[in-house]
């Protein structure tokens, strides 16, 4: 008999939290067992399923971490870096798998997350969409095939006006893929800002351009610019639900994995 995976959603009443509750509810392999929000949120005490227009199902939004997370097999987390590290610590202590979609985490944050992953399964990705992960594979292969001295790489992204971090986690994921294809460290070769008299473009650098406005869910393109020709690989997200469904699929996958830090490529079998 297939195990029903018990999932707790943190940041439950935000846009992504509601999309996650809906995705958990719609997947026959998963069940919502907890919904956590910050202290003082106006949704505290509200049944989580009513947030997405469904019939109440006895899972209330709470600010009590133990109440929300104690019965979970997996925590799904699209919150903020400091909160994510606290949830990772909790998950490591309790042996709960942790799916992390939080963006804007620093290198130091990632090091701490890797430490927690020694005790439990953590899957972290800047994007949970299958389309974006496949795009990252194509970007890596193209970067490997197209010589740095002949082809420049630029990552372009646009999101809604409420997004607080830049470049986006997806843009960085794609930049990392390009850097991996070139066999370089993105931190050494990325260009995040251009303003004023910048001089000529440095050979082998990977540029980022960030746009914000309106209600755009997420548009990403990687431009390979050569001499007299260019190639653009793109992905457009039209529904936040694609990220939620990917996170839920990752949650189902995670319960059978050993402790460690994984990516969506692992979930999709692309690192085998």
C-alpha positions as CSV (number, residue, x, y, z in Angstrom):
1,X,0.0,0.0,0.0
2,X,1.4,3.4,-1.0
3,X,2.2,5.7,2.0
4,X,0.3,8.9,2.2
5,X,2.9,11.6,2.7
6,X,2.0,14.0,5.6
7,X,3.0,17.6,4.7
8,X,3.1,20.8,6.7
9,X,3.2,24.2,4.9
10,X,5.0,27.2,6.5
11,X,4.0,30.7,5.4
12,X,0.7,29.1,4.9
13,X,-1.5,32.2,4.2
14,X,0.8,33.9,1.6
15,X,0.4,33.6,-2.1
16,X,2.8,30.7,-2.3
17,X,1.5,29.1,0.9
18,X,-2.0,29.0,-0.5
19,X,-0.8,27.5,-3.8
20,X,1.0,24.8,-1.8
21,X,-2.1,24.0,0.3
22,X,-4.0,23.6,-3.0
23,X,-1.3,21.4,-4.5
24,X,-1.2,19.2,-1.4
25,X,-5.0,18.9,-1.4
26,X,-5.1,17.9,-5.1
27,X,-2.4,15.3,-4.9
28,X,-3.8,11.8,-4.0
29,X,-0.5,10.9,-2.4
30,X,-0.3,13.7,0.1
31,X,-2.3,15.1,3.0
32,X,-2.0,18.5,4.8
33,X,-1.3,18.0,8.5
34,X,-0.1,21.5,9.5
35,X,-0.2,25.1,8.4
36,X,2.2,27.6,10.1
37,X,2.1,31.4,10.1
38,X,3.9,34.2,11.9
39,X,2.7,35.3,15.3
40,X,-0.1,37.9,14.8
41,X,-1.1,37.0,11.3
42,X,-4.8,37.6,10.7
43,X,-5.3,34.1,9.5
44,X,-4.4,32.4,12.8
45,X,-7.2,30.1,13.8
46,X,-8.7,30.0,10.2
47,X,-9.1,26.5,8.7
48,X,-6.3,26.2,6.1
49,X,-8.5,24.6,3.4
50,X,-10.9,27.6,3.5
51,X,-8.0,29.8,2.4
52,X,-8.2,28.1,-1.0
53,X,-12.0,28.0,-1.1
54,X,-12.4,24.4,0.0
55,X,-14.5,22.9,2.8
56,X,-13.0,23.1,6.3
57,X,-10.9,20.0,7.1
58,X,-9.8,20.6,10.8
59,X,-6.3,21.9,10.0
60,X,-6.2,25.4,11.4
61,X,-3.5,28.0,10.6
62,X,-1.3,28.4,13.8
63,X,1.7,30.2,15.0
64,X,2.7,27.2,17.2
65,X,5.6,25.5,15.5
66,X,5.1,22.2,17.4
67,X,1.4,22.1,16.6
68,X,2.0,22.7,12.9
69,X,5.1,20.6,12.3
70,X,5.2,17.7,14.8
71,X,3.0,15.3,12.8
72,X,4.6,16.0,9.4
73,X,6.8,13.8,7.3
74,X,7.9,16.8,5.2
75,X,8.0,20.6,5.7
76,X,7.5,22.7,2.6
77,X,9.1,26.1,3.0
78,X,9.0,29.2,0.7
79,X,9.6,31.8,3.4
80,X,12.7,33.9,4.2
81,X,16.4,32.9,4.9
82,X,16.3,33.3,8.7
83,X,13.0,31.5,9.0
84,X,14.3,28.7,6.7
85,X,17.3,28.1,8.8
86,X,15.1,27.8,11.9
87,X,12.9,25.3,10.2
88,X,15.9,23.4,9.0
89,X,17.2,23.2,12.5
90,X,13.8,21.9,13.7
91,X,13.6,19.4,10.8
92,X,17.1,18.1,11.6
93,X,16.2,17.6,15.3
94,X,12.9,15.8,14.5
95,X,14.0,13.8,11.4
96,X,11.5,15.6,9.2
97,X,12.4,16.1,5.5
98,X,12.6,19.7,4.4
99,X,11.7,21.2,1.0
100,X,13.2,24.6,0.6
101,X,12.1,27.1,-2.1
102,X,13.3,30.1,-0.2
103,X,15.4,32.5,-2.3
104,X,17.9,35.2,-1.3
105,X,20.0,32.9,0.9
106,X,23.6,33.8,1.4
107,X,26.6,31.5,1.0
108,X,26.8,31.3,4.8
109,X,23.1,30.3,4.9
110,X,23.8,27.6,2.4
111,X,26.7,26.3,4.5
112,X,24.4,26.1,7.6
113,X,21.7,24.4,5.6
114,X,24.3,21.7,4.5
115,X,25.1,21.1,8.1
116,X,21.5,20.5,8.9
117,X,21.3,18.1,5.9
118,X,23.7,15.8,7.7
119,X,20.8,14.8,9.9
120,X,17.8,14.9,7.6
121,X,16.8,15.1,3.9
122,X,16.8,18.7,2.6
123,X,15.9,19.5,-1.0
124,X,16.6,23.1,-2.0
125,X,16.0,24.7,-5.3
126,X,15.7,28.2,-6.6
127,X,12.8,26.9,-8.8
128,X,10.6,23.8,-8.5
129,X,9.3,23.9,-12.1
130,X,10.1,20.9,-14.3
131,X,10.4,23.3,-17.2
132,X,13.0,25.5,-15.5
133,X,15.0,22.5,-14.4
134,X,15.0,21.2,-18.0
135,X,16.0,24.7,-19.1
136,X,19.0,24.6,-16.7
137,X,20.2,21.4,-18.2
138,X,20.0,22.9,-21.7
139,X,21.8,26.0,-20.5
140,X,24.6,23.9,-19.0
141,X,25.0,21.9,-22.2
142,X,25.0,25.0,-24.4
143,X,27.5,26.8,-22.2
144,X,29.8,23.8,-22.4
145,X,29.5,23.6,-26.2
146,X,29.9,27.3,-27.0
147,X,33.4,28.7,-26.4
148,X,33.7,31.6,-24.0
149,X,35.8,33.6,-26.3
150,X,33.1,33.5,-29.0
151,X,29.9,33.5,-27.0
152,X,28.8,35.8,-24.2
153,X,26.2,34.8,-21.7
154,X,23.5,37.0,-20.2
155,X,20.7,35.9,-17.8
156,X,17.5,38.1,-18.0
157,X,14.6,37.8,-15.5
158,X,11.4,39.6,-14.7
159,X,9.1,39.2,-11.7
160,X,6.1,41.0,-10.1
161,X,6.7,44.2,-8.3
162,X,6.4,42.7,-4.8
163,X,9.5,40.4,-5.2
164,X,12.1,41.4,-2.6
165,X,15.3,39.7,-3.8
166,X,17.3,40.1,-7.0
167,X,18.6,38.4,-9.0
168,X,15.9,35.8,-8.6
169,X,16.7,32.3,-7.3
170,X,15.8,31.0,-10.7
171,X,18.2,33.4,-12.4
172,X,21.0,32.3,-10.1
173,X,20.1,28.7,-10.7
174,X,20.5,29.3,-14.5
175,X,23.7,31.3,-13.9
176,X,25.0,28.3,-11.9
177,X,24.1,26.0,-14.8
178,X,26.0,28.2,-17.3
179,X,29.0,28.4,-15.0
180,X,29.0,24.6,-14.5
181,X,29.0,24.2,-18.3
182,X,32.0,26.5,-18.5
183,X,33.8,24.9,-15.6
184,X,33.9,28.2,-13.6
185,X,32.7,29.6,-10.3
186,X,29.7,31.9,-10.8
187,X,30.7,34.0,-7.9
188,X,34.0,34.9,-9.6
189,X,32.4,35.6,-13.0
190,X,29.0,37.1,-12.5
191,X,28.2,40.7,-13.3
192,X,25.1,41.9,-11.4
193,X,25.1,45.7,-12.0
194,X,26.2,47.9,-14.9
195,X,26.1,51.6,-14.6
196,X,28.1,54.5,-16.0
197,X,31.4,53.9,-17.9
198,X,31.8,50.2,-17.4
199,X,34.4,49.5,-20.0
200,X,34.3,46.5,-22.4
201,X,32.6,43.3,-21.3
202,X,35.0,40.9,-19.6
203,X,35.5,37.7,-21.6
204,X,33.8,34.7,-19.9
205,X,31.7,36.8,-17.6
206,X,28.0,35.9,-17.0
207,X,25.7,39.0,-16.8
208,X,22.4,39.4,-15.0
209,X,19.6,41.8,-15.9
210,X,16.7,42.2,-13.5
211,X,13.2,43.7,-14.2
212,X,10.4,44.2,-11.7
213,X,6.8,45.2,-12.4
214,X,3.1,44.3,-12.5
215,X,2.0,40.8,-11.7
216,X,4.5,38.8,-13.7
217,X,4.9,35.3,-12.1
218,X,8.3,34.7,-13.6
219,X,10.0,35.2,-17.0
220,X,13.6,33.9,-17.5
221,X,15.8,33.9,-20.5
222,X,19.5,33.0,-21.1
223,X,21.0,34.7,-24.1
224,X,24.1,33.3,-25.8
225,X,25.4,36.2,-27.9
226,X,27.9,35.4,-30.6
227,X,29.5,37.3,-33.5
228,X,26.7,37.8,-36.0
229,X,24.2,35.4,-34.3
230,X,22.6,34.7,-30.9
231,X,20.6,32.0,-29.2
232,X,18.0,32.5,-26.5
233,X,16.7,29.8,-24.2
234,X,13.6,30.9,-22.3
235,X,10.9,29.9,-19.8
236,X,7.7,31.7,-18.9
237,X,5.8,30.8,-15.7
238,X,2.1,31.6,-16.1
239,X,0.8,30.0,-12.9
240,X,2.4,29.9,-9.4
241,X,0.9,26.4,-9.2
242,X,3.7,25.0,-11.2
243,X,6.2,25.7,-8.4
244,X,3.8,24.3,-5.8
245,X,3.2,21.1,-7.7
246,X,6.9,20.6,-8.2
247,X,7.5,21.1,-4.4
248,X,4.8,18.6,-3.6
249,X,6.4,16.0,-6.0
250,X,9.8,16.8,-4.3
251,X,8.1,16.1,-0.9
252,X,6.8,12.7,-2.0
253,X,10.3,11.9,-3.4
254,X,12.1,13.1,-0.3
255,X,10.6,10.6,2.2
256,X,12.5,7.7,0.7
257,X,15.9,9.4,0.6
258,X,18.8,9.3,3.0
259,X,19.9,12.5,4.8
260,X,21.6,14.9,2.5
261,X,21.3,18.1,0.6
262,X,19.6,17.6,-2.8
263,X,18.3,19.6,-5.8
264,X,15.4,19.3,-8.2
265,X,17.8,17.6,-10.6
266,X,18.0,14.8,-8.1
267,X,14.2,14.7,-7.8
268,X,13.9,14.4,-11.6
269,X,16.7,11.8,-11.9
270,X,18.9,14.2,-14.0
271,X,21.9,13.7,-11.8
272,X,22.0,9.9,-12.2
